[in-house]
Amino acid sequence: MADTAHAVADTGHVYKWTFEKLQQVPGMYQRDSLPKTKLNGFHKTTTWRTSFDDYVSGTEHYHKEISPIRNGEAGIPVEYSISNDSILSLGLFICILLSILMIARSWHFICFQIKNLFRTPREDSAIMRETSSEMRYQVYFSLQGVILMGLFSYTLARNTLADGEDFSVGDYQLIGIYCLLFLFYRLLCELLEAIVLPVYFDESRRMMWAGARLFLIALQGALLLPLALVYFFFHLDIHTATTIGISVLGTTLLLRFYKAYRVFFQKKGAFLQFFLYLCTLKAVPMALLAEIALLIANYLKINI
């Protein structure tokens, strides 16, 4: 009788478990309708395990190989960002190396083009001074600007999401959509200028404008890279980054307007033609770009 009395353990200090207090782990989903079963040292293995297995064994969420009990607290999932994405981080690192190499090789050409932006072009100066390597460098920086604008647009779209909202596509898909949108914008601008400019201007001025326009677009792509690195990897405030980005885009856009005016519309009485040029080849594509970007964000946004 003494041995039997000693065999009865005191369970008053044992923590009483309920199903609602269990942390959610992979393979186990909490249910509001689970029965409240007290778990102690005597029937934790039998009563709890049997009742839980019977409850979820018929569902697709049950994984017998995963233990439903774990030690410690559940961690907070790290939110996705470009800085913790190994593929995009590697791509930005490669962009840094290529940009440094290309700027070092074409530094004299860059200084010449910047100085030539504020000069009045002459009729006999329509000779292409760019080498094939310098042309490739400018095309690369133009494509780099398209990619960076896609990344910035993706980040802005993510920051405008309200609580309980998400996009119906993945992060890579959304970045690709915005990059294709900006590439479409570039191609549309080139197509419009290829159609409109030959009607009003001669070939020499079109060649001067083509060289200046390509350089300014490449300059925009080169200036956006330091901003992207500081914003993505050093967590620059989004309002500050937006202000700096708009300043870079606005400055390069004003330089393009200024250069177009000096090349095409410097004669007196050409203000009306310059205004029509801005509306047709600049304002309309930019308004179309902004409208499509907002449409994409609203169409792909869902409530979760």
C-alpha positions in Angstrom: 0.0 0.0 0.0 2.9 2.3 0.7 4.4 1.6 -2.7 1.1 2.4 -4.4 0.8 5.6 -2.4 4.2 6.7 -3.5 3.4 5.8 -7.2 0.7 8.5 -7.2 2.5 11.7 -8.4 1.5 15.2 -7.5 0.4 17.0 -10.7 -0.7 20.3 -9.2 2.4 22.1 -10.4 2.2 20.8 -14.0 1.3 23.5 -16.5 -2.1 23.0 -18.0 -2.0 23.1 -21.8 -4.9 23.9 -24.2 -5.0 23.6 -27.9 -5.5 27.3 -28.3 -2.1 28.0 -26.6 -0.2 25.8 -29.0 2.0 27.8 -31.5 1.4 27.3 -35.1 4.2 25.3 -36.8 4.6 24.0 -40.4 2.2 21.2 -40.9 -0.2 22.2 -38.0 -3.0 24.7 -38.3 -4.9 26.0 -35.3 -8.6 25.5 -35.3 -11.1 27.5 -33.3 -13.3 24.4 -32.8 -10.6 22.3 -31.2 -11.6 20.9 -27.9 -10.1 22.2 -24.7 -8.1 19.3 -23.4 -5.9 19.7 -20.3 -2.5 18.2 -20.9 -0.4 16.9 -18.0 2.3 14.4 -17.4 -0.1 11.4 -17.3 -2.2 11.7 -20.4 -0.3 14.1 -22.6 1.0 11.3 -24.8 -2.2 9.3 -25.0 -5.2 11.6 -24.8 -3.8 14.7 -26.4 -1.9 12.9 -29.2 -4.8 10.6 -30.0 -7.4 13.4 -30.1 -5.3 15.7 -32.2 -4.4 13.0 -34.7 -8.0 12.0 -35.0 -9.0 15.6 -35.6 -6.6 16.5 -38.4 -5.5 13.1 -39.9 -8.2 13.4 -42.5 -7.0 16.9 -43.7 -4.2 17.8 -46.2 -2.5 19.9 -43.5 -1.5 17.0 -41.3 2.1 15.8 -41.4 2.8 13.1 -38.9 6.6 13.4 -39.3 6.6 16.9 -37.8 6.3 17.3 -34.1 3.6 19.7 -33.0 5.5 20.7 -29.9 8.6 22.8 -30.0 10.7 24.7 -27.5 11.1 28.5 -27.5 9.0 31.2 -29.1 7.9 31.4 -32.7 10.1 33.9 -34.7 8.7 36.8 -36.7 9.2 36.2 -40.4 11.6 38.6 -42.1 9.8 40.7 -44.6 11.0 40.4 -48.2 13.2 43.2 -49.4 15.8 43.7 -52.2 18.6 43.9 -49.7 18.1 40.3 -48.5 17.5 38.9 -51.9 20.7 37.2 -53.0 20.0 37.2 -56.7 19.1 41.0 -56.9 22.0 41.9 -54.6 24.4 40.0 -56.8 23.0 41.8 -59.8 23.4 45.2 -58.2 27.0 44.3 -57.2 27.8 43.4 -60.8 26.3 46.7 -61.9 28.7 48.5 -59.6 31.7 46.8 -61.0 30.6 47.3 -64.6 29.8 51.0 -64.0 33.1 51.7 -62.4 34.9 50.0 -65.3 33.0 51.8 -68.0 33.2 55.2 -66.4 37.0 54.8 -66.0 37.4 53.9 -69.7 35.1 56.7 -71.0 35.9 59.5 -68.6 37.2 61.9 -71.3 34.2 61.3 -73.4 31.9 62.0 -70.4 33.6 65.3 -69.7 33.4 66.3 -73.4 29.7 65.5 -73.6 28.9 67.4 -70.4 30.8 70.4 -71.6 29.1 70.2 -75.0 25.6 70.2 -73.5 25.8 74.0 -72.9 27.3 74.9 -76.2 25.4 76.1 -79.3 25.7 73.4 -81.9 27.0 74.3 -85.4 25.7 72.9 -88.7 29.1 71.3 -89.5 29.4 69.6 -86.1 27.1 66.7 -86.7 29.9 64.2 -86.8 29.5 61.2 -84.5 32.4 61.3 -82.1 31.4 58.2 -80.1 33.4 55.1 -80.6 31.6 51.7 -80.7 32.7 51.0 -77.1 31.3 54.3 -75.9 28.0 53.6 -77.7 27.8 50.2 -76.0 28.6 51.9 -72.6 25.7 54.4 -73.1 23.3 51.6 -74.1 24.3 49.7 -71.0 23.6 52.6 -68.7 20.3 53.2 -70.4 19.2 49.6 -69.7 20.6 49.9 -66.2 18.3 52.9 -65.7 15.3 50.9 -66.9 16.0 48.2 -64.4 16.6 50.6 -61.5 13.4 52.4 -62.3 11.6 49.1 -62.2 13.1 48.3 -58.8 12.1 51.7 -57.4 8.6 51.4 -58.8 8.3 48.0 -57.2 9.4 49.4 -53.8 7.0 52.3 -54.0 4.1 49.9 -54.9 5.0 47.8 -51.9 5.1 50.8 -49.6 1.7 52.0 -50.7 0.0 48.7 -49.7 -2.5 49.0 -46.8 -2.9 46.4 -44.1 -4.4 43.2 -45.4 -3.4 43.9 -49.0 -0.9 42.1 -51.2 -0.2 41.5 -54.9 -1.5 38.5 -56.8 1.9 37.9 -58.5 5.3 37.2 -57.0 8.0 39.7 -56.3 10.1 38.8 -59.3 7.1 38.9 -61.6 6.1 42.4 -60.3 9.7 43.7 -60.8 9.7 42.2 -64.3 6.4 43.9 -65.2 7.6 47.3 -64.1 10.9 46.8 -66.0 9.1 45.9 -69.1 6.8 48.9 -68.7 9.8 51.3 -68.6 11.4 49.6 -71.5 8.2 50.0 -73.4 8.3 53.7 -72.5 11.8 54.1 -73.9 10.9 52.3 -77.1 7.7 54.4 -77.5 9.7 57.6 -77.2 12.2 56.5 -79.7 9.4 55.5 -82.1 7.6 58.8 -81.8 10.8 60.8 -82.4 11.7 58.6 -85.4 8.3 59.4 -86.9 8.0 63.1 -86.1 11.5 64.5 -86.2 12.3 63.7 -89.9 9.2 65.6 -91.0 10.5 69.0 -89.6 14.3 68.8 -89.1 17.3 67.8 -91.3 19.6 64.9 -90.7 22.5 66.9 -89.2 20.4 68.3 -86.3 18.8 64.9 -85.7 22.2 63.3 -85.4 23.3 66.0 -82.9 20.1 65.4 -80.9 20.4 61.6 -81.0 23.9 61.7 -79.5 22.9 64.2 -76.7 19.7 62.3 -75.9 21.4 59.0 -75.6 24.1 60.5 -73.3 21.5 62.1 -71.0 19.5 58.9 -70.7 22.7 57.0 -69.9 23.7 59.7 -67.4 20.3 59.3 -65.7 20.9 55.5 -65.4 24.4 56.1 -63.9 23.2 58.6 -61.3 20.4 56.3 -60.1 22.8 53.5 -59.2 24.3 55.2 -56.1 20.8 56.2 -54.9 19.6 52.6 -55.3 22.6 51.2 -53.3 22.1 53.7 -50.4 18.3 53.1 -50.4 18.3 49.3 -50.6 21.3 48.4 -48.5 21.6 51.3 -46.0 17.9 51.7 -45.4 17.6 55.3 -46.5 14.2 56.9 -45.7 11.7 56.4 -48.5 10.7 60.1 -48.5 14.3 61.2 -48.8 15.0 58.6 -51.5 11.9 59.7 -53.4 12.9 63.3 -53.3 16.5 62.6 -54.5 15.2 60.3 -57.3 12.7 62.9 -58.5 15.5 65.5 -58.4 17.7 63.3 -60.6 15.0 62.5 -63.0 13.8 66.2 -63.1 17.4 67.5 -63.7 18.1 65.1 -66.6 14.7 65.8 -68.1 15.3 69.6 -67.9 18.7 69.1 -69.6 17.0 67.2 -72.4 14.5 70.0 -72.8 17.3 72.5 -72.9 19.4 70.6 -75.4 16.4 70.0 -77.6 15.6 73.7 -77.6 19.2 74.6 -78.5 19.3 72.1 -81.3 15.9 72.5 -82.9 14.2 75.6 -81.7 16.8 78.3 -81.1 15.5 80.5 -83.9 13.2 83.3 -83.0 9.5 82.5 -83.3 9.9 78.8 -82.7 8.2 78.8 -79.2 5.0 77.3 -80.5 6.8 74.4 -82.2 8.8 73.8 -79.0 5.6 73.6 -77.0 4.0 71.2 -79.5 7.2 69.1 -79.3 7.0 68.9 -75.5 3.3 67.9 -75.6 3.6 65.3 -78.3 6.9 63.6 -77.6 7.3 64.2 -73.8 4.1 64.9 -71.9 1.9 62.3 -73.7 4.4 59.3 -73.1 5.0 60.3 -69.5 1.3 60.6 -68.8 0.7 57.2 -70.4 3.6 55.7 -68.3 2.1 57.0 -65.0 -1.4 55.8 -65.9 -0.2 52.3 -66.8 1.9 52.1 -63.7 -1.1 53.0 -61.5 -3.3 50.6 -63.4 -0.9 47.7 -62.9 -0.6 48.4 -59.1 -4.4 48.6 -58.7 -5.2 45.6 -61.0 -2.7 43.2 -59.3 -3.6 44.4 -55.7 -5.7 41.9 -53.7 -7.1 41.7 -50.2 -5.8 38.9 -48.0 
